[in-house]
Amino acid sequence: MTNKNEFKVSGEELLKKVKKVIKEGNVRRIIIKDEKGRKFLEIPVTVGVLGALAAPIFVAVGAIAALATKFTIEVVKKK
């Protein structure tokens, strides 16, 4: 079973919030949407993401943050 949470953040806060959510653990997927609900990025969070794949994902999130001022981060967690 899964649990979904949504966070509204500004472009400046986006990368910081994504890093914090990943550190908290127990996350299956992170979906980043713009203020109109369009998906920009969907990140499956697995053990591998915390390792070698983390840096490119953070670069992508940082680039997305420059595109708009308001985002919604949908976090899907394991229950």
C-alpha positions in Angstrom: 0.0 0.0 0.0 1.2 3.5 -0.7 0.7 7.0 0.7 0.9 10.2 -1.3 1.9 13.6 0.0 2.1 16.9 -2.0 4.2 19.9 -1.2 4.0 23.3 -2.9 7.4 24.9 -3.3 9.0 27.7 -5.2 11.7 27.1 -7.8 14.3 28.2 -5.3 13.2 25.6 -2.7 12.7 22.7 -5.2 16.1 21.1 -5.1 16.4 21.5 -1.3 13.0 19.8 -0.8 13.8 16.9 -3.1 17.0 16.2 -1.3 15.3 16.4 2.0 12.5 13.9 0.9 15.1 11.5 -0.4 17.1 11.6 2.9 14.0 10.9 4.9 13.7 7.6 3.2 10.8 5.2 2.7 10.0 7.0 -0.7 9.1 5.1 -3.8 8.7 7.9 -6.3 8.9 11.7 -6.6 6.9 13.5 -9.2 7.6 17.2 -9.9 4.8 19.1 -11.5 4.4 22.7 -12.6 1.6 25.0 -11.2 -0.8 23.7 -14.0 -0.3 20.1 -13.0 2.0 19.1 -15.9 4.6 16.6 -15.0 8.2 17.7 -15.5 10.0 14.8 -14.0 9.2 11.5 -12.3 12.0 10.0 -10.2 11.7 6.3 -9.1 13.6 6.4 -5.8 15.5 3.2 -5.2 18.7 2.3 -3.4 20.6 3.0 -6.6 19.4 6.6 -6.8 21.0 7.3 -3.5 24.3 6.2 -4.9 25.8 6.9 -8.4 22.6 8.2 -10.0 21.9 10.9 -7.4 24.1 13.6 -8.9 22.5 13.7 -12.4 19.1 13.7 -10.9 19.9 16.7 -8.7 21.3 18.5 -11.8 18.0 17.8 -13.7 16.0 19.0 -10.7 18.1 22.2 -10.5 17.6 22.8 -14.2 13.8 22.4 -13.9 13.8 24.8 -11.0 14.9 27.5 -13.4 11.9 26.9 -15.7 9.1 28.1 -13.4 8.4 29.8 -10.1 6.0 27.4 -8.5 6.0 23.6 -8.3 4.2 20.7 -6.7 6.3 17.8 -5.4 4.2 14.6 -5.1 5.9 12.1 -2.9 4.7 8.4 -3.0 5.8 6.5 0.1 5.6 2.9 1.2 3.2 2.4 4.1 
